[in-house]
C-alpha cells in the first residue's frame, strides 16, 4: 500500500508513475525507431564499391594546345583543356571583371596551360559545349551550356545565364609531368 | 486550453470531418474496439505478424534497390549487399531471418486458433482469410528464397515448379509456362522477382479483410465463450500496451538471431552460386516448409504426393465443418486437447522427417505422420464433434472469478 500512497502523492503534483512509464516507453520506442531508420536511409548512400571508384588517373601527354579531352570521373565528365596562350591571357585579364562567382584563374588552374573542370553546368546538370572543335563556346570563348544558355569564360567561370556558380574544379594532383589523378 | 480548443485540435477536427482516419483507427485498433478482457499472451501474435509483414516490406524495398534480377548478376549483387552496401548485411539478415520469424509468429498464431477454436462460427471467413494469407506467404517466401540464386535457390525452384508437372495432361505445359523456358533460368528469376515484390502487397490487402472480418464478431478468447459487453475492455490502451510489451520481448529474440545467429536457419549451400549442371546431394526446403515436404515424399506416387501436400493445407479451409463441436476452446474439451498436442507433436515430427533423407525410419515415420495428419482432420475431429462431452462452460468471462467454484 505504500506504493499506492506514494503514487497518490505524486499524482497531486501532476506526475504519476503511469506518466513516467508512458514517457519512457515512447522515448525508447522513438530512439529504437530512429536507430532502425538510419541504417535503412544510409543504405541508399554510395556503397563501398562505388566509393572505391571515386578517383581516376589519366595522361595529358597527347593533348595538343588548343584542344582537350573529356575523362570520366564518378560517372561525370571532367574537361581537361590545353589552353592557348591567348586563352590564358584572357582568363587572367578577366580576373578583375565583374564576376558572379569571383575566383582568380591562378586558383582555378594549378598549371596555367591545363584547365581541369567538372564538365557539369552548375545550373541543372547538363554538359556544356566547347570541348570539341566547332562547338559553340559562348560569348566569353569558354563553354556554353545549350540547355538554358549559360556562358562560361576561358577559366570556366560563369559570366552570363542562369547558372549560379563557376564550373567546379575537382580535387586533382599532378602525379608526374604528364599524369593527373582526379579525386 | 480548457475552454478554447487549440488550433491544432481544430485543424485535426476539420480534417477528420473530411477524412475520418483517426476515427477509423480508433475503431480498428483503438479505444472504440472492445476486446475480451481475458486474452492471454497467445493473442499477441496477430499484431506481431502484422509487425513482421511491415518489416519485411520495408527491408525488402531497400534490398530491391540494390538487387539485380539476372542470372549472371543476382548472386554477386546479393554479396555486394552483404559487403559493400552501407548496413546491407543488417537489412538482408533482417529480411532473411525475418521470413523465419514471420513464419514462427504465424505458426503460433495458427496453432492458437486451432487450440481455442477460433475457426468456429461465426469466424469461418476470418479463418479462410488467414489460410489465404498463409498460402500467399508460402508462395512469397518460396520466390524470395530463389532470388539470391544460390544452389538451394536454383534446385528449390526446380523441384517446387516441377510439382506442377504432376498434373495430368497439362502438367508439362504448365511447368514450361512457369519457367518461361525449358528449365529454371533467367526468365524464371525475373518473374519471381516481380511476383516476390507484388505478393506482399496482396497480403496487405488480405490482412485488411482479415482484420475487417475479425471486427464483425470481435476476438475469440481463451474461454471460447461469447464475451458480454461487460467482459470487454477497449483495445487502446490495454491491448496496445500489452502488444507493445510483447513486441519488445519478440524484438529481443529476433535481433539476437539477426546479430548472432544470422545463418542458423539458412542452408550453407545457398552461398554456392547456382549451377544448373550439378544437383546438391541432399536438398531441403526452408524449415517452414518441412512438414509439407515430408508429406510430399511420404507418398510413393508423384501425383498423389503433390495432391496430399497441397491437400494438407487446403483442408484447413473446411476445418470449420470438420470440427462441428459447439464448444470452441480446448480448455473445456479434454479429449480434443490431448489430440491437439498429439497433432502439434506430429507436425514437428513431420518437420524433422522432412529435413532428413527420404529413407530408413524417417521415411516410415513421415508415412505414419502423414496418415495421422489427415486422420486427425478427417476422422478424429468429426468423431469428437459427436462423442466428446465438454466440461461445463462458465456463464461469462467474469463468473469463474467472481464466484469461485466451492
Boltz contact constraints between the chains, C-beta under 6 A:
constraints:
  - contact:
      token1: [A, 39]
      token2: [B, 87]
      max_distance: 6.0
  - contact:
      token1: [A, 39]
      token2: [B, 90]
      max_distance: 6.0
  - contact:
      token1: [A, 40]
      token2: [B, 62]
      max_distance: 6.0
  - contact:
      token1: [A, 42]
      token2: [B, 86]
      max_distance: 6.0
  - contact:
      token1: [A, 42]
      token2: [B, 87]
      max_distance: 6.0
  - contact:
      token1: [A, 43]
      token2: [B, 62]
      max_distance: 6.0
  - contact:
      token1: [A, 43]
      token2: [B, 85]
      max_distance: 6.0
  - contact:
      token1: [A, 43]
      token2: [B, 86]
      max_distance: 6.0
  - contact:
      token1: [A, 43]
      token2: [B, 87]
      max_distance: 6.0
  - contact:
      token1: [A, 43]
      token2: [B, 88]
      max_distance: 6.0
  - contact:
      token1: [A, 43]
      token2: [B, 91]
      max_distance: 6.0
  - contact:
      token1: [A, 45]
      token2: [B, 86]
      max_distance: 6.0
  - contact:
      token1: [A, 47]
      token2: [B, 84]
      max_distance: 6.0
  - contact:
      token1: [A, 47]
      token2: [B, 85]
      max_distance: 6.0
  - contact:
      token1: [A, 48]
      token2: [B, 84]
      max_distance: 6.0
  - contact:
      token1: [A, 49]
      token2: [B, 84]
      max_distance: 6.0
